[in-house]
Amino acid sequence: MCDPSDAALSLDGARTLAREARKLTALIGKDAGRVRDRSRALGRRLRAISRTMGRRTGERKAQVLALTDQAGQLLARSLNEARRLALAARRRARGRGAQRKLAAIARLEQTADLAERVAVQIKLRIAGKPITDRLVSMFDPDARPIRKGKLGKPNEFGYVFQICEATQNTRRGARGFILPASTSPGNPPESRLLPDTTAELKRLGLRPREVALDGGFEKGPTAQALERIAPDRVFIAGRQQPGSRQTQRRLARYRTGAEGRISHLKRSYGLRRSRLKGAAGAHTWSSWAILAYNLDTLAIRAS
């Protein structure tokens, strides 16, 4: 079934195109063209999709696809108008205030590029073809769908960060310092991010004797990534549990406690949601959150 978020993206795209076009025509004159604001028409399609999704009929899928196709066509009209306006505006971007006009044209063209991606992915969805690089937000184009496998939130949208905490021991209540989070575009597996984490450990001159990881790490890629720091023992929950039974229980408790550490970072240090746009903004936000946590840890140890 076509994701209703495609229609929501069409609404965001048409509304943003109209807003940027109004800013541009205020600089170059309304006779250069206009981009009609089709947000009301798209809003009606979006509400119709929501009503259709609540029905329990066999025609629900076809109706949602038809409404989404209509939304894509409306967005395509706004997109064509925006392209024509930008072309006409470039011919007039001369003389006094030319740089300001060119900046407004660039913003309109950038918005048009994103809107075109939305229109293309709607066509692919209608045709039943896969979408390899899906756009999920007009305002944060770097964000990607993340399949978490949790019952309450099977799908989320944003960025994946790998958190690594280095502690002196694995006893209960141990609190260490968190390394800068590793990240990569899209929804990378844990094993792909691990080489960046081990490289940071190597750069800091840290060689942990024991490494406790969750079950999302694969044994082969994990062993290859950890070669540069050569830990004595690598614990992967449910996959690789070396040592005695007592050692296994100790490392399992420590790894489980890492989930609480992540929740603590989300609740108390703002790591749940970035207030900055883009991948660079999300990386900056996570870095400040980790820095605040490490400063608190340092203060606790000094007291």
N, C-alpha and C positions, 0 to 999 in steps of 0.2 A: 504494500500500500504506500502511496505517496505521502511522505511526511508533511503534515500541515505546516511545519515551519517554513517550507518553501513559499507558501502564500504569505506568511508573516514577513519573510525576507523581501518579497515583492512589495509589500506595503511600506516597509522601511526604505527600500530603494526608491520607490516613486516619490515618497515624501521628501527624502533627502535631495533627490534630483531637483524637485520643484523649489526647495529652499535655496540651494546653491544657485539655481538659475535666477531667482529673484534678486539675490545679492549681485549677480553679474549684470543683469539688466539695469540695476540702479546705477551702475558705473558707465555703461556704454549706451544706454537708451533702450526703451521698450520696442522700438521699431526693428531691432535686430532679430527679434523672435521671442518666443516664450516656451516654457515647459509647463504644460497643464498639470495641476495637482490632482491626481487620480486617487488620492488616499481614501476618499469616501466610497468610491466604487470598489476599491480593493478591500476596504473594511467590510463591505457587505458580503463579498466572497469569503472572507475569512470567517465571519460569523456563520455563514451558511455551512462552511466546512465543519465548524465546531458542532453545529446541530446535526449534521449528517453523521459525524463520528459517533454520536450517541445512539444512533438507530441500530437495530439488530436485524437488518435485512441483507439479503445477498447482493443487492445493488449498491451497497454502501461504497465499495471500493471504486466502482465505475463513476459514481457521482462525485467522489472526492477528487478523482483524477480529472474529471471534466471541469470542476471548479478551479482546480489548481492550474489547469491549462489556460483558463480564462484570465486568471491572475497574471500568468506569464505573458500573455498577449498584451494586457494593459501595461505591464512594465516595459515591454518592448516598444510600445508607442512613446512612452515618456523617454525611453533611451534614445530613440531616433530623433526626437525633438531636441534633446540635450546635445547630441552630436552636431546637429545643424546649427544650434545656437553657439556652440564653442567654435565652430568653423567660421561663422560670421563675425564673432567677437575678435578672433585673431586678426582679421583684416582691419579692425578698428583700433587695435591696441597700439596706438602710436601717440607721440607727443606727450603732453603733460599727463601724469598719472598712469603711464604705460605699464610700469612695474606692478602697480596695484591691480591693474586689469589683468595682466598676465598671471598673477597669483590666483585671482578669482577663477580664471579659465582653467588653470591647472587643477584647482580643487574640484571644479565641475567635471573635468575629464577623469580625474581619479575616481570620483563617485560613479561616473558612467562605466568605468572599467569593472568596478565591483558589481554594479547592477547587471552588466553583461554576463558576468559569471553566474549570477543567480538565474538569468534567463536561459543560459545554456544548460545548467544543471536541471532546470525544470523540463526542458526538452528531452534530456537524457532519461529522466525519471518517467516521463510519459511514454517514451519509446521502450521502456523496460531495460535500459542499458545501465551498467554500473557507473558510479561516480567516484573517481579515484581521489580527487582532492576537493572535498566538499567544503563550501563556504557556509559557515553557521552564524555569522554575524556581519552586518554591514559596518559596524562601528569598531569591531576588533577582528579584522580579517585573518590574523594569525591563529586565532583559536580553532581548535579541532574537536571532533566528537571523541569521547573517551568511553570505552566499554569497560565498566568496572566489575560487572558480574554480581553486584549487590542487589538484594531483593527490593529494597526501598528505592534505590537510585541506580537502575541498570545502566543508564546512559547519562553522561554529563558532558559539558562543553568547556574547554579551557586548555590547560597545559599540564604536563606531567613533570614533577620534580622528584628527584631521588634524594632522600634525607639520610645522612650518615652521621651518627654520633660516636665520638671516640671517648671512651671512659677508661679509667685506670683499672677497674675490676667489673665483674658482672654480678656483684652482690645486690641484694634488694635495696632499692633507694639510691643506687649509683646514678650520679648525674655528671655528664661530661660536656664537652664542647661539640657543637655541630659544625660540620664542614660546609662551605658554599655548595648549594644544591646543584646537582647535575640535571640538565634538561636537554631536550632535543625537539624539533618540530614534530607535530603530529601526536601519535599515541605510541611511543616507542616501548618495547618490552624492557623489563628491569635489566636484563643481561646486556642490552645495548648501551645503557647509561653507566654501567659499572666501570668500564675502562676510564671514563673521565673522573669518577670518584677515586679509583686507585691511583690515578695520576696526581690528584690533589694530595692524597696521603703521601705519595713519594716525594712530592715537592716540599711538603712540610717536614719531611724526615721522620714520619711516623710509620712504625711497623707493628701493627697489632698482632698479638699472639693468637687471638681467637676472633673469628668473624661469624656473626649470627645473622642469617638472612631468612626472609620468608619464602614460602613455597613457589613464588613467581620466578625465582632464579633457576635457570637450567644448569645442570651440573657441568657439561662440557664448556660452554662459553664462560661460565663463572670461574672455573679452574684456570682457563687461559687468561682471563682478565686479572686474576689475583697473583699471577706468577711474579709480577714486578715487586710485590711486597712480601710474598712467600710466608703467609701465616702458618702457625703450627697446626691449627685446627679450624676447619670450615664447617659450620652447621647450617644446613638448609632444611627448613621445616618440611617434614614429610618426604624429603628426597634423599638427604645425606645427613646422618646423625651419628658421628663418630664418638669414640670414648665410652666410658662406663655409663651405666644407667643413671648414676648420680650426676655425672657431667652432662648427659643429655637433658635431664630435667632442669639443671641450672641454666643451660643455654636456651632451652625452650621458654623458660620463664623470662629470661632477659629479652628474647626476641618478642614475646608477647607484650612485654612492657613498652617496647618501642612504639606500639600502636597507641598507647596512652600518651607517649611523648608527642606524637604527631597531633593527636587531638588537643593536647595542651598548647601546641604552637598555633593551631587553628583558632582556639577559643581566646587565648590570652595575648597572642602576638600578631593577629591579623592575617595569618597564613591561609585562611579559608578562601578569601576572595581578594584578588588584586584590584586596587583602585586606579591602576595605571593601564593604559591601552597598549596592545601589541605584545609580542614576545619579549622585546627589550624591557618594556614596562613591567611585565610580570616577573622577569628576572631581577630587576631592580627592587621590586616590592619584596620578593622573597629574601633577597640579600639583607635588606634592612631589618626584616623580621628575625632572621637568624642572628644578625649582629646584636639586636636587642636582647635576645635570649642568652647569647654568650656573655654579654655584659652583666646580666643578672646572675648568671652562674659564677662569674668571676667575683662579683660582690658577695655572694653567699659564701664562697670559699674564703674570702678575705675577712669576713666577719667572725 
